[in-house]
Amino acid sequence: MSKMKAVQVGKPGGNFELVERTIPEPARNQVRIKVEACGICHSDALVKEGHWPGLQYPRVPGHEIAGRIDAVGAGVGNWKPGQRVGVGWHGGHCFTCDPCRRGDFINCQVEKITGISHDGGYAEYVVTPAEAVAAIPDDLPAAEADPLLCAGITVFNALRNAGARAGDLVAVQGIGGLGHLGIQYARQMGYRTFAIGRGKDKEALARKLGAAHYVDTAAGDPAEELQKFGGASVILATAPDSKAISALVNGLSPNGKLVVVGASFEPITVSPIQLISGRKSIQGWASGTAKDSEDTMQFSALSGVRPMIEKFPLEKAAEGYEQMISGRARFRAVLTMGG
């Protein structure tokens, strides 16, 4: 039987292992993708360190997958071999639970997670449920599509559903893997885009990405700075620092919304009075479905939004992961198959 290279984690807290596996066959309602590139995401630490309850090992991580379909299982009618496709965090849904019956697939009660519920994209081939597959535009390279399937969809989908209108002041907190894309999307959506970061050294990049104004949290209170301009209709919090996020609530305009996508386990501190005064709100946002991924990539291809990436061959997955987890990657690390 034909073999493929894959990088797996053998046990919680274990090392990345380059192994040879049999190329998997797609079952009913599944497709097989010949992987061209796979992003390395901070959430891959859930597999690496064993933080996901009930995770079965060994497991191949990776939920930012781009490649071409090379085989389809029975019952798959909307995908054909040769199509350029990607797969993100959302790895399938049941279609039958209450959220699914309402079309709210991202909140499926038994949602599958790519690289967690089943093997992911740190491999030359991956098998995935057909409903998790998104078409990649022809003019979007695989390595640049990868981060859009996780970081990109998260900030794009959050912004387009936050309620701001063109011309509104929208602030993006954090200029990292999520934030550097959020600033670009906010600018391309027609918002008056502010970037919030720590240190004067980040200002040049923030403005290059499309920010009309830069707020340096090291130089003063970011909420006070936002209020000088009337407050933000939306603040997109991308950096997982709950203390820093808490400090932004007073920077909202009346009816403003703080949208949190930077995942942290520490509590956000806010008083009822802060929310009642001005009818402010706080909302969390998960990524999105395969169709949302398609929208994200199509908008990116149309508007020129692109991730900043560092490439690593599959064999150097451990090195790429270390660059990512240490924060040294600028800004997304991507594995490429075949070097």
N, C-alpha and C positions, 0 to 999 in steps of 0.2 A: 504494500500500500504506500501511496505517496506520503512524504514527510514534509514538515515545515519547521522553521525555527520559531521559538516563542520564549518570552521571558516571564517566568512565574515567580510567585512568592510561595514557598513551601509550608510556612507556618507563621503565626502571628509574631511580628518582630524579626522575621527571618530576612536573609539576604535575597536580592534578585538573582535568579538562576536562569542562565541561558540553556534551554533544553531543546530536544528534538521530539516532536509530537506527530501523530498521524493527522493529516489534514481532515477536519471534521466534515461530515455530510449534512446538508440542511434537511431538517425534518419538515413536516407539513407546516405551511404558513411561515416558513423561515427562508432566509436568503443567506448565501455565503458571499463574503466580500474578500477580494484580494486586496490586502491593506497596502496602501502607498505611504501613508504617514499616520502617526498617532500622537496626539498631544499628551504631555505630562502635566497633570493637574494636582493642585494641593490636596484635593479629595482622594487622590491615590494613596495618601497616607492611611486612609481607613482600611485599605487592604494590607499595606505594608506593615502597619503596626497592630492590626487585629482589632480595630475599634468598632467594627460593624458586627452587632450581635448575630450569632448563628452563621457567620460566613464560613463556607466550605473551602478547605484547602486541599491540594494546591490550587491557586487561583492566578489567572493571567489578568493583570489590571488593564486599565485604559478605557476611557469613555469619550475620547475626542478622536474619532476614527474617520479617515477619508480614504477612498479607494474606488474599485470598480466591482460590480456584481459579476461573479463568475459561475454561479449556479443558483437555481431556485428550487425550493421544495414544492410538493403538491399543494394546490390551492392558491398559489401566488399568481395573480393575473396582472398586477399593475407594475411589476418590475421585471426587467429582462437582463440577461447577461450582457455585459459591456457598458451598462449605464454607470456614470460617475455618481457616487452616493456617499453620504456620511451618516454617522450614528453618534448621538450625544448621550448625556446622562440618562435621559428617559429611555429605558430599554424595552418598553412594551407594557401593555395593560390588558385587563381581563375582559373588557367590554360589557360586563354583567353587573358589577357592583353599582350602588346608587350614584356615585360621582361619574362613573363611565356612562351610565344610562342618561345622564344629563349632558354628556359631551365634555365633562371636566376630567380629561384623561390624565393630566399631570397629578391629580389628587386621587388616582385609582387606589383603592384600599389594599391591593396586592401588586402595586407597581413594581415592575422589574427595573433593576438598575444595571446598566452596562458595566461590565468589569467587576460587579459585585454579585448580582444574582446569577450571572453566567460569565464565562470568560470574555475578556475584552480585547483591546487592540494592540497590546504589546506582542504582536505576533504577525506572521506573514499572511494568515487567513483568520477570519472570524465569522462565526455563524450568529445571526441575530433575528429576532422576530421581524416580520415584514412591516409591521406597523411602526417600528422604530426607525425606519429608513427615510432619509431626506435626500432629495436631488441636489447636486452641487452644480452651480452655474459653470458653463464651459470656460469662462475667462477667470475663474478663481482657482489658483493652484492648490493642490492637496494640502501642502504644509501650511498655507495661509488659511485654508478652510477649517483646519482642526480646532484652533482656539475659538473660532466663532461658534462651534457646536457646544461650547460650555460657557466660557467667559462671555463670549459675544452674545449668545442668545439670552443669557441671564440679564445683562444690562440693557440690551435692546428691547426685550420684552417688558422689562420693568418700566422703562421710560415711556414706551408707547402706550402703556396701560395706566400711567400715573395721573393722567388728567390735565397735564399742562398743555397750553396752546402755543403756537408759533409766536415768538416775541416775548414769552414769559421768561423770567429769570429762573434758570435751573442750575443748581450747583452739584458738582460731582466731588465727593470726598474720597481722597485716595488716588494716587497716580501710579498704580501697579498693574497687575495682570488684568483686573477687571476695569479699573479706573481709566487706564489709557485708551480703552475702547469706549467706555462710557462718555468721555469727553468728546471723542470723535462723533459718536452717534448723536449726542445732544446738539452739537453744532450743526450737523447735517439735517437734523429734524427742525431746525429753525429757531431753537431756543437761544436766549441770551445766556451764554454758557460761562459759568464760573467754575474754576477748579480750586479745590481746597487740599493743601498739602503741608508738610512740615519742612521748612527750610527754604531759603531764597534760591538754592541751587536747582529746585524743581520748576521754577517759573518759566524758564526758556522752553523746556519741553512741553509744559502745559499749554503755552501759547501756540507752539508749533502744532499741537494736536487740535487746536481750535478754540481754546478758552479765550474769552474776551477780557477776563480779569482773573487774577491769581490771588488767593487768600492764603497767607502764610500763618499757620497756627502758632509758630514759634515767635511771631512778632506781636501777637495779641489775640483777643477773643474773636473767633471766626463768626460767631453769631452777631456780635456788634458790627463787624465789617459788612455782613450781608444786610443788616438793617439800614445801613447807610444808603443802600440802593433800593430800599422798600421791602426787603425780605425776599426769600425764595419761594416760588410756587411749589417747587419740588426740590428736595435734597436727596440725591442718590448716595447712600453710604456703602462704599465698596471695601473699605479697609476694616478688617475684623478687630477693631479696637472699641470696645463698648463704652469706655470712658470718653473717648474722642467723639463717638456718635452721640452720646448723651449731651455733649456740649453744643450740639447743633440745633436742638429743638427750638431754642429762642431765636434762631435765625430764619425761621419760617414766616412767611407772610400770612395774613388772615386766610383761612381755608387751605393753608399750605400742608404739604404731606412729606413726611420723612419716610423714604422707601429704603429698607434695609436688605442688602444682598450679601454683605460681608459676614460670613458665618463665624460667630463666636459663642462660647458657652457662658460667658460672663453676662450678668443682667445689665440692661439699659436702665438708667435712672432718670425718671421723669415724674413730675408731680401732676396731679389732676388739674391744678390751676393752670399749668403750662398748656395743657391741651384744651381746656375749656375756654380760656382766653384766646379768641381768634379762631375757634373751632379747628384747631390743628389736629393732625392725625399721624399715626405711625403704622406702617404696613410692611410686612415681610413679603418677599417674592422669591419663588423657586424659578427654575429655568423655563421649561416649556416642552411642548411635544415636537414631533418630527416636522409637522407643518410650520410651527414657529421657527424651527431651525432653517427651513427653506426660506421663510420670509426674511430672516436675519441675513442669510448669505446673499439673497437677491438684492436686498437693500445695500449691503456692503459692496457688492460688485458694481451696483449702479452709482453709488455715492463716493466710492474710493476709500471707504473705511477699511483699514488693514491692521492686523496685529503685528507687533514687533516680536520677532521670534529668534530663537537660537536652535540650530539643528544638531541632532546627535544620531549616529547609526544605532540600530536596534541593539547591537552588541554592547553599546555604551549606555544602556538604560540607567544603570546605577549612577553613572556620572551625571547624566541629565537630571535625574531625580534629585541628586544632591545640590545641583545648581538651583533647582526650583525651590526645594524645601529650605535652603539657606537664604533665599531671597536675592541671590546673585544673578539669576537669570533676568535679562531685560527683553521682554517681560514674560514671554511664554516659551517653554522648552518643548521641542517637537522631535519625536523619533521618526526617522525616515528608513524605509525598507530598502535593502540593497546598498546601504552606505549613505 
